[in-house]
Each structure stands twice: as C-alpha cells, then as structure tokens.
Amino acid sequence: MKHAVILAHPKADSFNAAIAQACVKTLKGLGHQAILRDLYAMDFDPRLQADEIPAATAFAPRPDVVAERALLSDVDSFIFVYPFWFNAPPATLKGYVDRVMSMGFGYAPGAGGSSPLLTGKSLLSISTSGAPDHWVRSTGALDGLVKAFDEHLAGVFGLTVAGHRHFGGIHTLLADPAADAILKDVAALLRETFPKGAGRKG
C-alpha cells in the first residue's frame, strides 16, 4: 500500500511533526510506501482562488495543485496529522482539502449531485490538543469534528474512515516518557490498521 501522511503544523520540531515522522517510519517498516507532505514546509497556499472554483464556465486547478494530485494519484490511504485549533483543523489543512482534494480528484459532477472518485481508499486522522483529552471528548468537540470533517469528506470522496486518534494535553513541557508512550501508541495504531504485507487495493 501507499500512504500520504499530510502534516499541518507550522513548527518543524513540533510533536505533530514527530508523530508524522513516526507514521512514515512505521509504515515503511511494515513494507508499505509512505510519503510525507508537510504543508508548512511546502509553503502550500491554502487559498482557493476564483478561477479554481468549479463552475459552469471554464475552470482549472493551478500548477501546484496539478503537481500535488499527480503525486497522490496512486495513494491508497490519507493520514492527516494536525493540532486541534478552536475545535477544528488548521486553515492550511482545510485549504489543502479545498484545493487539492476537490472536484476532479476527490469527486466528479454526477447526475443530481456528485460522484466520489476515491472509493476504496481510506482516511485516518491523528490530532492533538493542549486541552485535556477528557475535555475534548466530554464537550463533544471531537465527535463534532469527526462528523463535520472526517465523515463528510468520506461521504463526498468515497473514502473509508479508518479511525481518528486524538491525544490531549500536548504542550511544550510534555515529558519524554509521555511523548514516547504516545509515539508507541501511534505505531501500534498503524500496525493494527495497516498490517504488514497488506496488498495494494484495486
């Protein structure tokens, strides 16, 4: 299988970056292919421009989107890694979805609506927050995000939601043992979700 690990955090030495790197390392260790797309390091422009909006008149994705779609064309799974800001993903990840995973890649116009183009592929999300895990869950913030983001993308694009793992209480003073435990949890999650030697879909 081939995976795209899509990281949305502005700091190169963030714990989210460590999680994304652990994802790539673990997946490769399982015999899979994995590519890291660090949106901030790429200086990805999340702003959908007027000429990119699907309309009855002519429109076309811009060169950076064309190149990104080509890179993702044979990916079997998308793994989003991001911090939970104001109960939502960072704007750069939302913009990546708006520009890269939209019409012509994630879905196509269909009779009475749209037709998904990513059926048979999966979406796994790994998010973090400074707020404690129990608060994120008890307030319904995580459930709301999963329904509004993960499940909506799955419905429109035809993806299968492979899960959403959230880690709360993440801050700059996170002790090494706690950080190591989380990274081991991430590796275990990937081994369970994508077993070693799993074949390419399709």
MDTraj code that builds the backbone (N, CA, C; nanometers):
import mdtraj as md
import numpy as np

residues = "MET LYS HIS ALA VAL ILE LEU ALA HIS PRO LYS ALA ASP SER PHE ASN ALA ALA ILE ALA GLN ALA CYS VAL LYS THR LEU LYS GLY LEU GLY HIS GLN ALA ILE LEU ARG ASP LEU TYR ALA MET ASP PHE ASP PRO ARG LEU GLN ALA ASP GLU ILE PRO ALA ALA THR ALA PHE ALA PRO ARG PRO ASP VAL VAL ALA GLU ARG ALA LEU LEU SER ASP VAL ASP SER PHE ILE PHE VAL TYR PRO PHE TRP PHE ASN ALA PRO PRO ALA THR LEU LYS GLY TYR VAL ASP ARG VAL MET SER MET GLY PHE GLY TYR ALA PRO GLY ALA GLY GLY SER SER PRO LEU LEU THR GLY LYS SER LEU LEU SER ILE SER THR SER GLY ALA PRO ASP HIS TRP VAL ARG SER THR GLY ALA LEU ASP GLY LEU VAL LYS ALA PHE ASP GLU HIS LEU ALA GLY VAL PHE GLY LEU THR VAL ALA GLY HIS ARG HIS PHE GLY GLY ILE HIS THR LEU LEU ALA ASP PRO ALA ALA ASP ALA ILE LEU LYS ASP VAL ALA ALA LEU LEU ARG GLU THR PHE PRO LYS GLY ALA GLY ARG LYS GLY".split()
xyz = np.array([
    [0.0837, -0.1200, 0.0000],
    [0.0000, 0.0000, 0.0000],
    [0.0873, 0.1252, 0.0000],
    [0.0300, 0.2332, -0.0494],
    [0.0989, 0.3619, -0.0483],
    [0.0152, 0.4618, 0.0313],
    [0.0820, 0.5327, 0.1206],
    [0.0152, 0.6256, 0.2112],
    [0.0702, 0.7668, 0.1931],
    [-0.0188, 0.8651, 0.2049],
    [0.0229, 1.0050, 0.2085],
    [-0.0010, 1.0557, 0.3502],
    [0.1066, 1.0883, 0.4213],
    [0.0977, 1.1435, 0.5561],
    [0.0999, 1.2952, 0.5413],
    [-0.0109, 1.3589, 0.5722],
    [-0.0259, 1.5021, 0.5473],
    [-0.0210, 1.5761, 0.6805],
    [0.0885, 1.6484, 0.7020],
    [0.1152, 1.7182, 0.8272],
    [0.0782, 1.8654, 0.8156],
    [0.0039, 1.9147, 0.9155],
    [-0.0368, 2.0556, 0.9153],
    [0.0005, 2.1194, 1.0491],
    [0.1279, 2.1517, 1.0642],
    [0.1759, 2.2229, 1.1846],
    [0.2910, 2.3134, 1.1435],
    [0.2904, 2.4396, 1.1895],
    [0.3917, 2.5355, 1.1435],
    [0.5328, 2.5144, 1.1973],
    [0.5487, 2.4379, 1.3061],
    [0.6823, 2.4195, 1.3639],
    [0.7431, 2.2871, 1.3191],
    [0.8631, 2.2963, 1.2648],
    [0.9308, 2.1761, 1.2155],
    [0.9660, 2.0794, 1.3277],
    [0.9830, 2.1312, 1.4514],
    [1.0190, 2.0457, 1.5646],
    [0.9007, 2.0199, 1.6572],
    [0.7793, 2.0353, 1.6060],
    [0.6600, 2.0139, 1.6871],
    [0.6389, 1.8665, 1.7166],
    [0.5537, 1.8382, 1.8149],
    [0.5218, 1.6985, 1.8443],
    [0.4386, 1.6385, 1.7314],
    [0.3589, 1.7211, 1.6649],
    [0.2846, 1.6735, 1.5478],
    [0.3816, 1.6260, 1.4400],
    [0.4908, 1.6980, 1.4212],
    [0.5914, 1.6567, 1.3231],
    [0.6536, 1.5238, 1.3635],
    [0.6767, 1.5061, 1.4934],
    [0.7320, 1.3794, 1.5420],
    [0.6339, 1.2655, 1.5153],
    [0.5049, 1.2915, 1.5323],
    [0.4028, 1.1904, 1.5044],
    [0.4043, 1.1556, 1.3555],
    [0.4075, 1.2574, 1.2704],
    [0.4077, 1.2336, 1.1254],
    [0.5296, 1.1522, 1.0837],
    [0.6456, 1.1859, 1.1398],
    [0.7679, 1.1118, 1.1067],
    [0.7596, 0.9677, 1.1568],
    [0.6976, 0.9488, 1.2733],
    [0.6791, 0.8137, 1.3265],
    [0.5860, 0.7332, 1.2359],
    [0.4855, 0.7996, 1.1799],
    [0.3948, 0.7334, 1.0862],
    [0.4714, 0.6811, 0.9652],
    [0.5520, 0.7669, 0.9067],
    [0.6280, 0.7287, 0.7873],
    [0.7231, 0.6141, 0.8203],
    [0.7948, 0.6250, 0.9314],
    [0.8906, 0.5216, 0.9708],
    [0.8209, 0.3882, 0.9942],
    [0.7084, 0.3916, 1.0654],
    [0.6358, 0.2681, 1.0967],
    [0.5810, 0.2029, 0.9706],
    [0.5213, 0.2830, 0.8841],
    [0.4631, 0.2279, 0.7615],
    [0.5698, 0.1658, 0.6718],
    [0.6833, 0.2322, 0.6600],
    [0.7920, 0.1763, 0.5790],
    [0.8437, 0.0470, 0.6411],
    [0.8454, 0.0431, 0.7752],
    [0.8887, -0.0771, 0.8435],
    [0.7935, -0.1942, 0.8219],
    [0.6689, -0.1620, 0.7879],
    [0.5683, -0.2650, 0.7594],
    [0.5706, -0.3068, 0.6129],
    [0.6618, -0.2477, 0.5370],
    [0.6733, -0.2834, 0.3959],
    [0.5858, -0.2012, 0.3041],
    [0.5277, -0.0916, 0.3575],
    [0.4439, -0.0044, 0.2765],
    [0.5267, 0.1120, 0.2212],
    [0.4708, 0.1823, 0.1257],
    [0.5283, 0.3082, 0.0794],
    [0.4613, 0.4217, 0.1567],
    [0.5356, 0.5251, 0.1880],
    [0.4785, 0.6394, 0.2600],
    [0.5491, 0.7665, 0.2177],
    [0.4704, 0.8684, 0.1875],
    [0.5260, 0.9993, 0.1535],
    [0.4748, 1.1013, 0.2540],
    [0.5612, 1.1922, 0.2955],
    [0.5248, 1.2963, 0.3902],
    [0.5008, 1.4263, 0.3146],
    [0.3839, 1.4838, 0.3347],
    [0.3515, 1.6135, 0.2762],
    [0.3376, 1.7132, 0.3915],
    [0.4449, 1.7864, 0.4184],
    [0.4487, 1.8849, 0.5267],
    [0.4020, 2.0181, 0.4673],
    [0.2776, 2.0528, 0.4926],
    [0.2158, 2.1659, 0.4225],
    [0.2855, 2.2983, 0.4495],
    [0.3326, 2.3188, 0.5715],
    [0.4019, 2.4442, 0.6011],
    [0.5408, 2.4450, 0.5378],
    [0.6114, 2.3336, 0.5442],
    [0.7442, 2.3263, 0.4825],
    [0.7343, 2.3446, 0.3313],
    [0.6227, 2.2992, 0.2737],
    [0.5988, 2.3147, 0.1301],
    [0.5576, 2.4575, 0.0953],
    [0.5238, 2.5365, 0.1993],
    [0.4660, 2.6696, 0.1792],
    [0.3398, 2.6598, 0.0929],
    [0.2606, 2.5579, 0.1224],
    [0.1379, 2.5361, 0.0467],
    [0.0422, 2.6536, 0.0663],
    [-0.0120, 2.7063, -0.0430],
    [-0.1080, 2.8162, -0.0381],
    [-0.2477, 2.7569, -0.0235],
    [-0.3123, 2.7754, 0.0919],
    [-0.4430, 2.7149, 0.1136],
    [-0.5601, 2.7938, 0.0536],
    [-0.5310, 2.9098, -0.0053],
    [-0.6396, 2.9980, -0.0512],
    [-0.6921, 2.9554, -0.1887],
    [-0.8152, 2.9108, -0.1901],
    [-0.8811, 2.8768, -0.3164],
    [-0.9070, 3.0059, -0.3926],
    [-0.8582, 3.0140, -0.5165],
    [-0.8745, 3.1351, -0.5960],
    [-1.0015, 3.1277, -0.6810],
    [-1.0478, 3.2427, -0.7272],
    [-1.1735, 3.2492, -0.8012],
    [-1.1729, 3.1604, -0.9248],
    [-1.0591, 3.1533, -0.9933],
    [-1.0546, 3.0733, -1.1163],
    [-1.0438, 2.9234, -1.0908],
    [-1.0346, 2.8844, -0.9619],
    [-1.0299, 2.7423, -0.9264],
    [-1.1658, 2.6895, -0.8814],
    [-1.2627, 2.7767, -0.8661],
    [-1.3938, 2.7350, -0.8172],
    [-1.4697, 2.6623, -0.9275],
    [-1.5141, 2.5388, -0.9006],
    [-1.5917, 2.4665, -1.0010],
    [-1.7154, 2.5449, -1.0409],
    [-1.7339, 2.5616, -1.1712],
    [-1.8479, 2.6392, -1.2212],
    [-1.8837, 2.5893, -1.3606],
    [-1.9944, 2.6404, -1.4114],
    [-2.0377, 2.6000, -1.5452],
    [-1.9395, 2.6499, -1.6511],
    [-1.8751, 2.7620, -1.6218],
    [-1.7750, 2.8157, -1.7143],
    [-1.6418, 2.7448, -1.6914],
    [-1.5459, 2.7714, -1.7761],
    [-1.4171, 2.7024, -1.7675],
    [-1.3457, 2.7333, -1.6354],
    [-1.2864, 2.6301, -1.5773],
    [-1.2025, 2.6473, -1.4597],
    [-1.0972, 2.5366, -1.4630],
    [-0.9898, 2.5594, -1.3925],
    [-0.8838, 2.4583, -1.3917],
    [-0.8010, 2.4734, -1.2657],
    [-0.7530, 2.3623, -1.2111],
    [-0.6636, 2.3713, -1.0955],
    [-0.5319, 2.4367, -1.1362],
    [-0.4698, 2.5029, -1.0418],
    [-0.3426, 2.5699, -1.0688],
    [-0.2271, 2.4689, -1.0708],
    [-0.1108, 2.5085, -1.1240],
    [0.0007, 2.4145, -1.1402],
    [0.0413, 2.3413, -1.0128],
    [0.0398, 2.4103, -0.8971],
    [0.0798, 2.3429, -0.7737],
    [-0.0181, 2.2318, -0.7373],
    [-0.1461, 2.2532, -0.7665],
    [-0.2481, 2.1527, -0.7386],
    [-0.2352, 2.0359, -0.8369],
    [-0.2097, 2.0667, -0.9630],
    [-0.1905, 1.9614, -1.0641],
    [-0.0748, 1.8700, -1.0225],
    [0.0354, 1.9304, -0.9777],
    [0.1528, 1.8530, -0.9364],
    [0.1228, 1.7685, -0.8131],
    [0.0502, 1.8256, -0.7183],
    [0.0167, 1.7530, -0.5954],
    [-0.0760, 1.6359, -0.6247],
    [-0.1726, 1.6577, -0.7108],
    [-0.2646, 1.5494, -0.7467],
    [-0.1914, 1.4359, -0.8173],
    [-0.0949, 1.4694, -0.8993],
    [-0.0164, 1.3662, -0.9681],
    [0.0605, 1.2819, -0.8663],
    [0.1125, 1.3473, -0.7627],
    [0.1879, 1.2782, -0.6586],
    [0.0984, 1.1840, -0.5784],
    [-0.0286, 1.2226, -0.5626],
    [-0.1223, 1.1448, -0.4816],
    [-0.2047, 1.0455, -0.5624],
    [-0.1834, 1.0407, -0.6919],
    [-0.2716, 0.9642, -0.7799],
    [-0.2790, 0.8154, -0.7470],
    [-0.1708, 0.7574, -0.6949],
    [-0.1714, 0.6144, -0.6659],
    [-0.1693, 0.5848, -0.5160],
    [-0.2098, 0.6833, -0.4364],
    [-0.2128, 0.6653, -0.2912],
    [-0.3350, 0.5826, -0.2509],
    [-0.3163, 0.4925, -0.1548],
    [-0.4245, 0.4087, -0.1043],
    [-0.4873, 0.4643, 0.0233],
    [-0.4104, 0.5429, 0.0977],
    [-0.4655, 0.5995, 0.2207],
    [-0.4081, 0.7381, 0.2463],
    [-0.4915, 0.8191, 0.3097],
    [-0.4520, 0.9539, 0.3505],
    [-0.4505, 0.9562, 0.5028],
    [-0.3400, 1.0042, 0.5598],
    [-0.3277, 1.0135, 0.7047],
    [-0.3050, 1.1601, 0.7402],
    [-0.4044, 1.2217, 0.8024],
    [-0.3957, 1.3620, 0.8424],
    [-0.3369, 1.3693, 0.9839],
    [-0.2366, 1.4529, 1.0020],
    [-0.1769, 1.4764, 1.1339],
    [-0.1815, 1.6267, 1.1598],
    [-0.2516, 1.6672, 1.2656],
    [-0.2681, 1.8115, 1.2865],
    [-0.3100, 1.8442, 1.4302],
    [-0.2857, 1.9691, 1.4717],
    [-0.3329, 2.0148, 1.6026],
    [-0.4790, 2.0595, 1.5921],
    [-0.5473, 2.0472, 1.7004],
    [-0.6888, 2.0821, 1.7137],
    [-0.6956, 2.2284, 1.7573],
    [-0.7263, 2.3198, 1.6651],
    [-0.7313, 2.4627, 1.6977],
    [-0.8745, 2.5126, 1.6892],
    [-0.9259, 2.5676, 1.8017],
    [-1.0638, 2.6158, 1.8052],
    [-1.1604, 2.5085, 1.7542],
    [-1.1359, 2.3857, 1.8003],
    [-1.2207, 2.2709, 1.7664],
    [-1.2253, 2.2408, 1.6168],
    [-1.1189, 2.2725, 1.5455],
    [-1.1152, 2.2492, 1.4004],
    [-0.9710, 2.2309, 1.3547],
    [-0.9511, 2.1747, 1.2353],
    [-0.8151, 2.1625, 1.1815],
    [-0.7592, 2.2999, 1.1449],
    [-0.6281, 2.3126, 1.1350],
    [-0.5676, 2.4379, 1.0889],
    [-0.6171, 2.4753, 0.9490],
    [-0.6165, 2.6033, 0.9191],
    [-0.6662, 2.6523, 0.7900],
    [-0.5911, 2.5916, 0.6727],
    [-0.4628, 2.5640, 0.6907],
    [-0.3844, 2.5105, 0.5795],
    [-0.4338, 2.3716, 0.5382],
    [-0.4805, 2.2908, 0.6351],
    [-0.5322, 2.1585, 0.6006],
    [-0.6678, 2.1702, 0.5323],
    [-0.7515, 2.2598, 0.5818],
    [-0.8811, 2.2825, 0.5171],
    [-0.8605, 2.3326, 0.3747],
    [-0.7606, 2.4207, 0.3549],
    [-0.7314, 2.4703, 0.2216],
    [-0.6767, 2.3627, 0.1307],
    [-0.6017, 2.2682, 0.1877],
    [-0.5495, 2.1555, 0.1093],
    [-0.6658, 2.0721, 0.0569],
    [-0.7637, 2.0506, 0.1425],
    [-0.8837, 1.9779, 0.1000],
    [-0.9572, 2.0579, -0.0071],
    [-0.9750, 2.1882, 0.0149],
    [-1.0471, 2.2739, -0.0803],
    [-0.9825, 2.2734, -0.2184],
    [-0.8504, 2.2807, -0.2210],
    [-0.7815, 2.2980, -0.3490],
    [-0.7376, 2.1667, -0.4126],
    [-0.6833, 2.0753, -0.3328],
    [-0.6253, 1.9526, -0.3891],
    [-0.7264, 1.8384, -0.3985],
    [-0.8059, 1.8205, -0.2946],
    [-0.8916, 1.7019, -0.2881],
    [-1.0341, 1.7287, -0.3355],
    [-1.0521, 1.8336, -0.4110],
    [-1.1862, 1.8742, -0.4536],
    [-1.2224, 1.8155, -0.5904],
    [-1.3052, 1.8899, -0.6655],
    [-1.3540, 1.8391, -0.7936],
    [-1.2395, 1.8042, -0.8891],
    [-1.2516, 1.6884, -0.9496],
    [-1.1503, 1.6424, -1.0425],
    [-1.0514, 1.5467, -0.9792],
    [-1.0519, 1.5406, -0.8459],
    [-0.9659, 1.4467, -0.7735],
    [-1.0465, 1.3665, -0.6726],
    [-1.1182, 1.4349, -0.5850],
    [-1.1981, 1.3662, -0.4841],
    [-1.3367, 1.3281, -0.5323],
    [-1.3895, 1.4075, -0.6224],
    [-1.5229, 1.3797, -0.6748],
    [-1.5376, 1.4404, -0.8131],
    [-1.6404, 1.3935, -0.8837],
    [-1.6716, 1.4446, -1.0171],
    [-1.8190, 1.4795, -1.0224],
    [-1.8579, 1.5718, -1.1120],
    [-2.0005, 1.6037, -1.1251],
    [-2.0776, 1.4776, -1.1639],
    [-2.1932, 1.4614, -1.1039],
    [-2.2758, 1.3457, -1.1360],
    [-2.4218, 1.3848, -1.1474],
    [-2.5032, 1.2916, -1.1894],
    [-2.6453, 1.3187, -1.2046],
    [-2.7062, 1.3526, -1.0685],
    [-2.7582, 1.4735, -1.0574],
    [-2.8219, 1.5161, -0.9331],
    [-2.7262, 1.5450, -0.8196],
    [-2.5968, 1.5562, -0.8483],
    [-2.5008, 1.5851, -0.7420],
    [-2.3588, 1.5567, -0.7854],
    [-2.2897, 1.4736, -0.7098],
    [-2.1511, 1.4421, -0.7423],
    [-2.1256, 1.2925, -0.7266],
    [-2.0175, 1.2467, -0.7897],
    [-1.9782, 1.1066, -0.7820],
    [-1.8399, 1.0977, -0.7184],
    [-1.8231, 1.0169, -0.6138],
    [-1.6926, 1.0048, -0.5465],
    [-1.5889, 0.9386, -0.6350],
    [-1.4646, 0.9848, -0.6230],
    [-1.3539, 0.9306, -0.7034],
    [-1.2488, 0.8570, -0.6203],
    [-1.2653, 0.8553, -0.4884],
    [-1.1634, 0.7932, -0.4026],
    [-1.2155, 0.6685, -0.3314],
    [-1.3159, 0.6074, -0.3880],
    [-1.3710, 0.4852, -0.3300],
    [-1.2634, 0.3769, -0.3225],
    [-1.2576, 0.3075, -0.2105],
    [-1.1567, 0.2039, -0.1904],
    [-1.0329, 0.2545, -0.1189],
    [-1.0225, 0.3858, -0.1008],
    [-0.9103, 0.4451, -0.0280],
    [-0.9585, 0.4837, 0.1121],
    [-0.8663, 0.5096, 0.2027],
    [-0.9051, 0.5351, 0.3405],
    [-0.8499, 0.6664, 0.3953],
    [-0.9119, 0.7109, 0.5044],
    [-0.8697, 0.8316, 0.5749],
    [-0.8518, 0.7981, 0.7221],
    [-0.7321, 0.8230, 0.7732],
    [-0.7020, 0.8085, 0.9151],
    [-0.6551, 0.9440, 0.9653],
    [-0.7113, 0.9887, 1.0769],
    [-0.6731, 1.1180, 1.1324],
    [-0.6094, 1.1009, 1.2694],
    [-0.5022, 1.1765, 1.2915],
    [-0.4356, 1.1802, 1.4219],
    [-0.4253, 1.3269, 1.4616],
    [-0.4957, 1.3638, 1.5673],
    [-0.4984, 1.5047, 1.6083],
    [-0.4488, 1.5198, 1.7517],
    [-0.4083, 1.6419, 1.7845],
    [-0.3613, 1.6727, 1.9197],
    [-0.4268, 1.8010, 1.9681],
    [-0.4230, 1.8205, 2.0993],
    [-0.4723, 1.9473, 2.1546],
    [-0.4010, 1.9758, 2.2852],
    [-0.3970, 2.1029, 2.3205],
    [-0.3434, 2.1403, 2.4511],
    [-0.4435, 2.1073, 2.5598],
    [-0.5710, 2.1115, 2.5250],
    [-0.6764, 2.0786, 2.6208],
    [-0.6702, 1.9301, 2.6541],
    [-0.7058, 1.8947, 2.7770],
    [-0.7035, 1.7536, 2.8153],
    [-0.7962, 1.6698, 2.7275],
    [-0.7583, 1.5465, 2.7078],
    [-0.8364, 1.4559, 2.6239],
    [-0.9798, 1.4427, 2.6738],
    [-0.9980, 1.4338, 2.8061],
    [-1.1329, 1.4149, 2.8602],
    [-1.2215, 1.5359, 2.8311],
    [-1.1620, 1.6571, 2.8269],
    [-1.2409, 1.7771, 2.7977],
    [-1.2863, 1.7768, 2.6519],
    [-1.1943, 1.7430, 2.5617],
    [-1.2269, 1.7395, 2.4188],
    [-1.3411, 1.6414, 2.3927],
    [-1.3405, 1.5293, 2.4650],
    [-1.4445, 1.4290, 2.4444],
    [-1.5746, 1.4668, 2.5147],
    [-1.5658, 1.5142, 2.6396],
    [-1.6867, 1.5421, 2.7172],
    [-1.7663, 1.6602, 2.6623],
    [-1.6985, 1.7542, 2.5972],
    [-1.7687, 1.8690, 2.5392],
    [-1.8287, 1.8381, 2.4029],
    [-1.7957, 1.7231, 2.3483],
    [-1.8467, 1.6874, 2.2161],
    [-1.7660, 1.7469, 2.1030],
    [-1.6538, 1.8127, 2.1368],
    [-1.5739, 1.8783, 2.0334],
    [-1.5175, 1.7773, 1.9336],
    [-1.4674, 1.6649, 1.9837],
    [-1.4082, 1.5662, 1.8940],
    [-1.5153, 1.4984, 1.8088],
    [-1.6261, 1.4611, 1.8699],
    [-1.7354, 1.3996, 1.7938],
    [-1.7847, 1.4937, 1.6838],
    [-1.7934, 1.6221, 1.7174],
    [-1.8381, 1.7207, 1.6184],
    [-1.7430, 1.7305, 1.5013],
    [-1.6138, 1.7284, 1.5317],
    [-1.5131, 1.7360, 1.4249],
    [-1.5196, 1.6126, 1.3358],
    [-1.5297, 1.4960, 1.3963],
    [-1.5332, 1.3723, 1.3190],
    [-1.6524, 1.3732, 1.2234],
    [-1.7673, 1.4199, 1.2706],
    [-1.8865, 1.4226, 1.1849],
    [-1.8744, 1.5281, 1.0763],
    [-1.8282, 1.6481, 1.1143],
    [-1.8244, 1.7596, 1.0189],
    [-1.7090, 1.7508, 0.9206],
    [-1.6008, 1.6855, 0.9594],
    [-1.4817, 1.6817, 0.8736],
    [-1.4564, 1.5408, 0.8203],
    [-1.4185, 1.4487, 0.9062],
    [-1.3824, 1.3129, 0.8627],
    [-1.4968, 1.2460, 0.7852],
    [-1.6124, 1.2370, 0.8488],
    [-1.7235, 1.1636, 0.7877],
    [-1.7789, 1.2363, 0.6650],
    [-1.7737, 1.3684, 0.6665],
    [-1.8205, 1.4429, 0.5492],
    [-1.7276, 1.4187, 0.4303],
    [-1.5970, 1.4265, 0.4530],
    [-1.5016, 1.4004, 0.3449],
    [-1.5194, 1.2583, 0.2918],
    [-1.5387, 1.1645, 0.3833],
    [-1.5575, 1.0254, 0.3425],
    [-1.6803, 1.0116, 0.2533],
    [-1.7889, 1.0800, 0.2908],
    [-1.9112, 1.0710, 0.2136],
    [-1.8985, 1.1314, 0.0749],
    [-1.8318, 1.2450, 0.0652],
    [-1.8186, 1.3141, -0.0629],
    [-1.7177, 1.2442, -0.1539],
    [-1.6052, 1.2000, -0.0961],
    [-1.4967, 1.1438, -0.1765],
    [-1.5037, 0.9916, -0.1915],
    [-1.5865, 0.9261, -0.1108],
    [-1.5946, 0.7808, -0.1168],
    [-1.4904, 0.7116, -0.0312],
    [-1.4246, 0.7862, 0.0574],
    [-1.3228, 0.7287, 0.1451],
    [-1.3847, 0.6444, 0.2561],
    [-1.3071, 0.5526, 0.3086],
    [-1.3450, 0.4784, 0.4282],
    [-1.2717, 0.5410, 0.5463],
    [-1.3450, 0.5773, 0.6515],
    [-1.2806, 0.6337, 0.7701],
    [-1.2164, 0.5208, 0.8489],
    [-1.0841, 0.5196, 0.8544],
    [-1.0097, 0.4145, 0.9242],
    [-0.9963, 0.4436, 1.0728],
    [-1.0366, 0.5644, 1.1133],
    [-1.0314, 0.5995, 1.2543],
    [-0.9839, 0.7423, 1.2757],
    [-0.9995, 0.7890, 1.3994],
    [-0.9497, 0.9209, 1.4391],
    [-0.8945, 0.9065, 1.5808],
    [-0.7639, 0.9163, 1.5950],
    [-0.6998, 0.9066, 1.7263],
    [-0.6606, 1.0466, 1.7724],
    [-0.7090, 1.0841, 1.8912],
    [-0.6787, 1.2176, 1.9443],
    [-0.5957, 1.2052, 2.0714],
    [-0.4969, 1.2939, 2.0839],
    [-0.4129, 1.2989, 2.2026],
    [-0.4237, 1.4385, 2.2641],
    [-0.4794, 1.4452, 2.3842],
    [-0.4940, 1.5733, 2.4529],
    [-0.3799, 1.6003, 2.5486],
    [-0.3764, 1.7226, 2.6016],
    [-0.2739, 1.7594, 2.6976],
    [-0.1345, 1.7694, 2.6390],
    [-0.1264, 1.8020, 2.5099],
    [0.0040, 1.8144, 2.4439],
    [0.0537, 1.9582, 2.4567],
    [0.1707, 1.9751, 2.5156],
    [0.2270, 2.1093, 2.5343],
    [0.3788, 2.1003, 2.5326],
    [0.4436, 2.2147, 2.5392],
    [0.5894, 2.2188, 2.5245],
    [0.6619, 2.1508, 2.6398],
    [0.5941, 2.1334, 2.7530],
    [0.6580, 2.0709, 2.8695],
    [0.6255, 1.9221, 2.8785],
    [0.5753, 1.8647, 2.7711],
    [0.5433, 1.7228, 2.7706],
    [0.6684, 1.6408, 2.8012],
    [0.6611, 1.5571, 2.9034],
    [0.7768, 1.4775, 2.9453],
    [0.8107, 1.3718, 2.8404],
    [0.9397, 1.3401, 2.8316],
    [0.9847, 1.2423, 2.7321],
    [0.9128, 1.1076, 2.7437],
    [0.8942, 1.0532, 2.8647],
    [0.8242, 0.9245, 2.8745],
    [0.6819, 0.9310, 2.8185],
    [0.6118, 1.0423, 2.8423],
    [0.4757, 1.0572, 2.7914],
    [0.4771, 1.0680, 2.6396],
    [0.5726, 1.1435, 2.5863],
    [0.5845, 1.1576, 2.4409],
    [0.6165, 1.0228, 2.3773],
    [0.7089, 0.9488, 2.4365],
    [0.7465, 0.8173, 2.3831],
    [0.6278, 0.7221, 2.3844],
    [0.5468, 0.7295, 2.4899],
    [0.4300, 0.6419, 2.5001],
    [0.3297, 0.6718, 2.3887],
    [0.3129, 0.7998, 2.3580],
    [0.2199, 0.8375, 2.2518],
    [0.2711, 0.7899, 2.1162],
    [0.3999, 0.8067, 2.0917],
    [0.4564, 0.7629, 1.9638],
    [0.4456, 0.6111, 1.9482],
    [0.4602, 0.5380, 2.0585],
    [0.4414, 0.3925, 2.0537],
    [0.2956, 0.3586, 2.0255],
    [0.2047, 0.4384, 2.0810],
    [0.0612, 0.4194, 2.0563],
    [0.0307, 0.4418, 1.9089],
    [0.0913, 0.5449, 1.8504],
    [0.0721, 0.5741, 1.7079],
    [0.1225, 0.4575, 1.6231],
    [0.2397, 0.4066, 1.6558],
    [0.2956, 0.2937, 1.5809],
    [0.2055, 0.1714, 1.5917],
    [0.1508, 0.1469, 1.7107],
    [0.0609, 0.0328, 1.7298],
    [-0.0670, 0.0506, 1.6497],
    [-0.1171, 0.1735, 1.6464],
    [-0.2372, 0.2036, 1.5680],
    [-0.2157, 0.1725, 1.4204],
    [-0.1013, 0.2118, 1.3685],
    [-0.0718, 0.1878, 1.2275],
    [-0.0530, 0.0396, 1.1984],
    [0.0119, -0.0312, 1.2889],
    [0.0296, -0.1761, 1.2687],
    [-0.1047, -0.2478, 1.2675],
    [-0.1966, -0.2002, 1.3507],
    [-0.3297, -0.2616, 1.3565],
    [-0.4127, -0.2258, 1.2334],
    [-0.4031, -0.1002, 1.1894],
    [-0.4855, -0.0516, 1.0784],
    [-0.4329, -0.0983, 0.9431],
    [-0.3008, -0.1004, 0.9306],
    [-0.2376, -0.1379, 0.8033],
    [-0.1370, -0.2507, 0.8279],
    [-0.1837, -0.3753, 0.8337],
    [-0.0948, -0.4883, 0.8664],
    [0.0225, -0.5014, 0.7692],
    [0.1276, -0.5591, 0.8181],
    [0.2465, -0.5820, 0.7369],
    [0.2128, -0.6709, 0.6172],
    [0.2602, -0.6282, 0.5008],
    [0.2397, -0.7082, 0.3805],
    [0.1035, -0.6920, 0.3170],
    [0.0209, -0.5968, 0.3686],
    [-0.1118, -0.5752, 0.3084],
    [-0.0932, -0.5329, 0.1637],
    [-0.1674, -0.5928, 0.0723],
    [-0.1513, -0.5644, -0.0695],
    [-0.2153, -0.4344, -0.1123],
    [-0.1757, -0.3885, -0.2286],
    [-0.2341, -0.2680, -0.2872],
    [-0.3788, -0.2949, -0.3245],
    [-0.4616, -0.1971, -0.3003],
    [-0.6020, -0.2088, -0.3359],
    [-0.6198, -0.1788, -0.4827],
    [-0.7245, -0.2405, -0.5401],
    [-0.7608, -0.2042, -0.6766],
    [-0.6856, -0.2775, -0.7810],
])
top = md.Topology()
chain = top.add_chain()
for i, resn in enumerate(residues, 1):
    res = top.add_residue(resn, chain, resSeq=i)
    for name in ("N", "CA", "C"):
        top.add_atom(name, md.element.get_by_symbol(name[0]), res)
traj = md.Trajectory(xyz[None], top)
